[in-house]
Amino acid sequence: MDTSKKPSEVVDDVVVSIEYTLRVEGEIVDSSDEDGPLEFLQGHGNVIKGLEAALYGLKEGEKKHISVPAADGYGEYDAEAIVDVPRSEFPPEIPLKPEVELEVSDEDGDVQFAKIVSLTKSHVKLDFNHPLAGKTLEFDVTINELRAPSPEELDHGHVHGHGHGHGPGDKFDYEDDDEFDDDELVYEDEFDELDEEDDEEFEFEIYDEDDELDEMDDDD
């Protein structure tokens, strides 16, 4: 596309800024009112595909209600993504109680997010499904601004700035009354993960979205 001209509508390779509210089962779970408009590069998978597909052709100032089925959002709920992990594999710094969200990195650097759903005396049950897996996502969207990307943004495939790289619904912070130093909650050990035939090295830490955004900005 001609990066010297202001785009007139949403097409591939256009930087789109949207204001949005996301509801699931009638409840607001995410909104740009909290962190400001979401900005992303259209056509590059920066947001969930069901939302991205519904934005084509919209112009600045236009509003649209978008219903995204689970298959085009965060996927169907997978019962096989529930894993029992021995309590002994967790260090004492990790608070072992339901609803705690963890960031799990394997030895290859691949990251998965898990939530503690229940506990026994010997095991911790982790749910590796996305918090919105199996849910229909109801978006109310306003096109805030359209602009041409910079050559660097096109080359990297995403917008440069604090808010890039995340689709609505990815903002699930760990909240608890206890105080922790998240930078210290890192654990490495070996245990039988999803594939019980292989032992892999993993890191456990409390999920902190602000740290993730800072790391992405440093990469730019």
C-alpha positions in Angstrom: 0.0 0.0 0.0 1.0 3.7 -0.4 2.3 4.6 3.0 2.3 8.3 2.1 -1.5 8.5 2.1 -4.0 8.3 4.9 -6.1 5.2 4.7 -9.8 5.7 4.1 -11.0 2.3 5.5 -9.7 -0.8 7.2 -7.7 -3.0 4.8 -4.6 -5.1 5.2 -1.4 -3.3 6.2 -3.3 -0.4 7.8 -2.7 0.6 11.5 -6.1 0.5 13.2 -6.9 2.1 16.5 -10.1 1.0 18.1 -12.1 1.7 21.2 -13.9 -1.4 22.4 -15.9 -3.1 25.1 -15.8 -6.9 25.4 -18.6 -8.7 27.0 -18.8 -12.4 27.8 -22.2 -13.9 29.0 -23.4 -10.3 29.5 -20.5 -9.2 31.7 -17.8 -6.7 30.7 -14.5 -8.5 30.9 -12.3 -5.9 29.0 -12.6 -2.4 27.8 -10.4 0.3 26.2 -11.7 2.6 28.9 -9.0 1.1 31.2 -5.9 1.4 29.0 -7.0 3.6 26.1 -7.6 2.6 22.4 -6.1 -0.6 21.1 -3.8 -0.1 18.1 -2.7 -3.0 15.8 -1.6 -3.8 12.2 -4.6 -5.2 10.3 -4.1 -8.5 8.5 -1.1 -9.6 10.6 -2.9 -11.6 13.3 -2.2 -9.1 16.0 -5.8 -9.6 17.3 -8.1 -12.6 17.3 -9.1 -13.6 13.8 -12.9 -13.3 14.4 -12.5 -9.6 15.4 -10.0 -8.8 12.7 -12.1 -10.3 9.9 -15.1 -8.2 11.0 -13.3 -4.9 10.7 -12.6 -4.9 7.0 -14.2 -1.9 5.2 -15.0 0.1 8.3 -14.1 3.8 8.3 -13.0 6.2 11.0 -15.8 6.9 13.4 -17.9 3.9 12.5 -19.3 1.6 15.2 -20.0 -2.1 15.0 -21.2 -4.9 17.2 -19.2 -8.0 16.5 -20.1 -11.5 17.8 -17.1 -13.9 17.7 -17.7 -17.6 18.3 -15.2 -19.5 20.3 -13.6 -21.2 17.3 -12.6 -17.7 15.9 -11.7 -16.3 19.3 -9.7 -18.2 21.9 -10.7 -21.7 20.8 -13.0 -24.4 22.2 -12.5 -25.5 25.7 -10.1 -28.6 25.8 -10.6 -31.0 28.7 -7.3 -32.5 27.9 -5.6 -29.2 28.8 -6.2 -30.0 32.5 -3.0 -31.3 34.1 -2.2 -32.6 37.5 1.2 -31.5 38.8 2.8 -32.7 42.1 2.8 -30.1 44.8 6.5 -30.9 45.2 7.3 -29.3 41.8 6.3 -25.8 43.1 8.5 -23.6 45.3 7.1 -22.1 48.5 6.9 -18.7 46.9 4.1 -19.7 44.5 0.8 -19.3 46.3 -1.0 -22.6 45.8 -4.6 -21.8 45.8 -7.5 -21.7 43.2 -7.6 -18.9 40.6 -3.8 -18.1 40.8 -2.6 -17.6 37.2 0.9 -18.8 36.2 3.2 -18.2 33.3 4.9 -21.5 32.3 8.0 -21.5 30.0 9.6 -24.6 28.7 13.3 -25.1 27.9 12.7 -23.9 24.4 11.2 -20.6 25.6 7.6 -21.4 24.6 5.2 -19.8 27.0 1.8 -21.1 28.1 -0.5 -19.6 30.7 -2.2 -21.8 33.3 -4.6 -21.3 36.2 -4.8 -23.3 39.4 -8.3 -24.8 39.5 -8.1 -27.1 42.5 -5.8 -28.8 44.9 -5.4 -32.0 46.8 -2.8 -32.9 49.5 -0.4 -34.2 46.8 -1.3 -32.5 43.5 -2.2 -29.1 41.9 -4.6 -29.2 39.0 -3.7 -26.7 36.3 -5.9 -25.5 33.5 -4.0 -24.5 30.4 -7.0 -23.3 28.5 -7.2 -19.6 27.8 -9.6 -17.9 30.3 -12.0 -17.2 27.5 -11.8 -20.6 25.7 -15.2 -21.9 24.8 -16.8 -18.5 25.1 -18.6 -16.3 22.6 -17.1 -12.9 22.6 -19.3 -9.9 22.1 -17.5 -6.7 21.0 -18.8 -3.2 20.7 -16.2 -1.5 18.6 -15.5 2.1 17.3 -12.9 2.8 14.7 -10.9 5.5 16.5 -8.2 6.2 13.9 -6.6 4.8 10.7 -3.1 5.5 9.6 -0.4 4.1 7.3 2.3 2.0 9.1 6.0 2.9 9.1 8.3 0.7 7.1 9.6 -0.8 10.3 6.1 -1.7 11.5 5.4 -3.4 8.2 8.7 -5.2 8.3 8.1 -6.4 11.9 4.4 -7.1 11.4 3.1 -5.2 14.3 2.7 -1.6 15.6 5.5 -0.1 17.7 4.3 1.2 21.0 3.1 0.2 24.5 -0.3 -1.2 23.4 0.8 -3.4 20.5 0.7 -7.2 20.1 -2.4 -8.0 22.2 -5.9 -8.7 21.3 -8.8 -7.7 23.6 -9.3 -10.3 26.3 -5.7 -11.0 26.9 -5.6 -8.7 30.0 -5.9 -11.1 32.9 -3.8 -10.0 35.8 -3.0 -11.9 38.9 -4.9 -10.3 41.8 -4.5 -11.3 45.5 -4.5 -9.6 48.8 -1.0 -11.0 49.6 2.0 -9.1 48.4 4.6 -10.7 46.2 7.7 -9.6 44.4 6.8 -11.0 40.9 10.4 -10.8 39.7 11.4 -13.4 42.3 8.7 -15.9 41.5 10.6 -17.9 39.0 11.2 -21.7 39.4 13.1 -24.2 37.4 12.8 -28.0 37.7 12.0 -31.1 35.8 8.6 -32.9 35.8 6.4 -34.9 33.5 4.4 -32.3 31.6 1.6 -33.0 29.1 3.7 -35.7 27.4 4.5 -38.0 30.2 7.3 -39.7 28.2 9.5 -36.6 28.2 11.0 -34.6 31.1 11.4 -30.9 30.3 12.7 -27.9 32.2 10.1 -25.3 33.1 9.9 -21.9 34.7 6.9 -21.0 36.8 6.0 -17.4 37.6 3.0 -15.3 38.4 1.5 -13.9 35.2 2.2 -10.1 35.0 1.0 -8.4 31.7 3.0 -5.2 32.4 6.3 -7.1 32.3 5.3 -8.8 29.1 4.5 -5.5 27.4 7.8 -4.0 28.6 9.7 -6.9 27.1 8.0 -6.5 23.7 8.7 -2.8 23.6 12.4 -3.5 24.4 12.5 -5.9 21.4 11.5 -3.0 19.1 
